Amino acid sequence: EGIRLYGKAEGGEDFWMYAAAFAASTGDRMDCINKALAIRPVFPTALYARALLHLNERNDPYFADLDFTNTITCNPNFAPAWKARGTLRMKANRSAEAIEDLERALQLTPADHPDRKAIEALLQQIPKR
């Protein structure tokens, strides 16, 4: 019923993101996220979720980086995407880009937020050139 009502209508993208949260497999979650993005291509939360799936469940850093970048393009103030892309780039030995991303994440993260210390720790792990 939900698909019939919301599959292509306004608000359908939210339905598909909700469905992704409860999908049993990575493929099912990816399908739900892609359906949300088909309805609303500029949907930072869906792009970020898809990037995390690429990274954590499909071990595909190329497409994860691409979706983190698209998330940031859609919402330049989305600190978790800056942090995630910076971490990914740090692990890929792309130090200059990682530093830029993590510094931006730090700028966007409130002083009292728990992620702030994690971002600072990541920045300290990057070798200085």
C-alpha positions as semicolon CSV with decimal commas, in nm:
position;residue;x (nm);y (nm);z (nm)
1;E;0,000;0,000;0,000
2;G;0,280;0,244;0,091
3;I;0,455;0,190;-0,240
4;R;0,131;0,243;-0,431
5;L;0,062;0,562;-0,236
6;Y;0,413;0,704;-0,210
7;G;0,629;0,538;-0,476
8;K;0,630;0,836;-0,712
9;A;0,431;1,099;-0,529
10;E;0,557;1,390;-0,325
11;G;0,702;1,250;-0,005
12;G;0,780;0,916;-0,170
13;E;1,151;0,969;-0,119
14;D;1,093;0,973;0,256
15;F;0,902;0,647;0,231
16;W;1,191;0,483;0,045
17;M;1,446;0,606;0,299
18;Y;1,228;0,466;0,577
19;A;1,203;0,136;0,387
20;A;1,583;0,130;0,347
21;A;1,623;0,141;0,724
22;F;1,432;-0,184;0,755
23;A;1,550;-0,365;0,442
24;A;1,702;-0,706;0,508
25;S;1,998;-0,696;0,272
26;T;2,251;-0,448;0,139
27;G;2,102;-0,485;-0,209
28;D;1,754;-0,411;-0,080
29;R;1,877;-0,106;0,112
30;M;2,060;0,018;-0,197
31;D;1,748;-0,030;-0,411
32;C;1,536;0,169;-0,165
33;I;1,791;0,452;-0,150
34;N;1,818;0,460;-0,529
35;K;1,437;0,484;-0,555
36;A;1,443;0,778;-0,312
37;L;1,711;0,945;-0,525
38;A;1,511;0,882;-0,843
39;I;1,230;1,086;-0,690
40;R;1,455;1,356;-0,540
41;P;1,807;1,353;-0,687
42;V;1,922;1,636;-0,461
43;F;1,869;1,449;-0,133
44;P;2,180;1,475;0,088
45;T;2,060;1,223;0,347
46;A;2,006;0,956;0,079
47;L;2,338;1,031;-0,090
48;Y;2,516;1,007;0,245
49;A;2,340;0,679;0,330
50;R;2,434;0,535;-0,009
51;A;2,796;0,645;0,040
52;L;2,804;0,462;0,372
53;L;2,665;0,149;0,206
54;H;2,932;0,169;-0,065
55;L;3,202;0,212;0,197
56;N;3,098;-0,018;0,480
57;E;2,906;-0,296;0,310
58;R;3,033;-0,304;-0,047
59;N;3,394;-0,204;0,025
60;D;3,383;0,036;-0,269
61;P;3,575;0,352;-0,176
62;Y;3,549;0,501;-0,526
63;F;3,169;0,522;-0,522
64;A;3,168;0,613;-0,153
65;D;3,391;0,914;-0,227
66;L;3,168;1,010;-0,519
67;D;2,852;1,001;-0,307
68;F;3,017;1,186;-0,016
69;T;3,120;1,453;-0,269
70;N;2,765;1,469;-0,408
71;T;2,630;1,499;-0,053
72;I;2,862;1,793;0,012
73;T;2,765;1,954;-0,319
74;C;2,395;1,931;-0,223
75;N;2,456;2,049;0,134
76;P;2,796;2,210;0,200
77;N;2,712;2,231;0,572
78;F;2,668;1,853;0,619
79;A;2,956;1,797;0,863
80;P;2,927;1,415;0,878
81;A;2,989;1,394;0,502
82;W;3,301;1,611;0,531
83;K;3,426;1,393;0,816
84;A;3,351;1,067;0,635
85;R;3,513;1,180;0,310
86;G;3,814;1,312;0,499
87;T;3,852;0,982;0,681
88;L;3,821;0,791;0,355
89;R;4,081;1,011;0,189
90;M;4,312;0,982;0,489
91;K;4,302;0,601;0,457
92;A;4,378;0,638;0,084
93;N;4,689;0,846;0,168
94;R;4,538;1,156;0,009
95;S;4,664;1,369;0,296
96;A;4,611;1,721;0,157
97;E;4,251;1,648;0,062
98;A;4,188;1,469;0,391
99;I;4,316;1,766;0,589
100;E;4,091;2,007;0,393
101;D;3,786;1,786;0,449
102;L;3,850;1,725;0,817
103;E;3,923;2,092;0,885
104;R;3,592;2,182;0,718
105;A;3,415;1,917;0,927
106;L;3,572;2,071;1,236
107;Q;3,451;2,419;1,137
108;L;3,096;2,289;1,094
109;T;3,089;2,083;1,415
110;P;2,973;2,264;1,730
111;A;3,231;2,293;2,010
112;D;3,030;2,072;2,246
113;H;2,958;1,796;1,991
114;P;3,120;1,456;2,064
115;D;3,243;1,425;1,704
116;R;3,473;1,723;1,751
117;K;3,733;1,527;1,947
118;A;3,721;1,243;1,695
119;I;3,784;1,486;1,408
120;E;4,073;1,646;1,596
121;A;4,221;1,300;1,659
122;L;4,192;1,212;1,290
123;L;4,372;1,533;1,194
124;Q;4,657;1,446;1,430
125;Q;4,698;1,106;1,262
126;I;4,770;1,256;0,920
127;P;5,143;1,283;0,853
128;K;5,256;1,641;0,806
129;R;5,454;1,707;0,488
